[in-house]
Amino acid sequence: MRSVTQSAFGDPSVLEIGEVERPEPGYGQVLIKVGAAGINPVDAAVRSGAYPLLGEPPFTLGWDVAGTVEAVGSGISAFAPGDEVLGMPAFPAEAAAHADYVLASPNELVRRPAALTVEEAGALPLAGLTAWQALVGIARVEAGQSVLIHRAAGGVGHLAVQIAKARGAYVIGTARADNHDFLRALGADRLIDYTVADFVAEAGPVDVVFDLVGGEYGERSAAALKPGGLLVGALGGPMGGITPERAAELGVRLEVVSVRPSAADLAQLVALAEAGRLRVHVDRALPLADVAKAHELISGGRTRGKIVLVP
């Protein structure tokens, strides 16, 4: 089978398409024929060496997957060959989803509903789980609260907008002006063009900030919160731009989301999609052979929604 490999850290040119043996499912494993596999900023960060999550190369990136169950190992009763599924295998370990086939455990998978195309399903898991686990698992967003979401038009952000709205929150997003109509259509109540306006002044005190930018946004986001409000960051440590101690000095709380596989959480996301309350926007679907181009687009930071790789 084909698999995207790299033997060194670097720019997208280090990515190569190689031929490897197709894996066979062992006990408690499911083999999936990949129909679509999402690309996420974490893929670019690991590829470059900025975030050495998988140690030294060689390795294969990719954690989002949607496709068809090809075979199951012993001990599997939840899935059978032919089932359409989606999931986020193994994270933060290597899943190697940027390939023709990938192994997963049943507790990392859910069935793909008719409400999601295979491309949409392949785009959903990592970004959707990040948004869900941040806003529901950590922040416990509820009706009547105000939520500010940075990078609202991106892969995680556009799903976070819809999840917060489904929870009954008043949603404010930061995004360039050319993404405002897109975000209004997803339910955002108010939008701030961060290139011309100060979001701290424009947003007003809010209950929750979901920061998908980090860096200098960290402390500024804390300043946009009500006393006792919650800042949920997707980036921890120095990259997040603020420490728990500094947040406490400012009278707010800080938590960092560390996404983990969860079939239960994926089922909640799928239910929202089936109810028409969650739309996964696929900016582009590129052939696996164009993986370097996909990484270039992700690294540019201007993607609306998600990019996926298809066979």
Protein Blocks (a to p, Z undefined) as FASTA:
>chain_A
ZZdddfbecdfklpccdddddddddehiacdddfbdcddfklmmmmnopacfnopaddde
djbdcdddfbdcehiakbcehiacdddehiacdfklacfbdcddfklcccddfklcfklm
mmmmmmmmmmmmmmmmmnopaehiacddehklmmklmmmmmmmmmnopacdddddfklmm
mmmmnopabdcdfklpcfklmnopafbdcdfkgmmllmmmmmmpcehiacddfbecjlno
pafklmmmnopacddddddddfklmmmmmmmmmnopaccddfbacdfklmmmmmmmmmno
paghjadddZZ
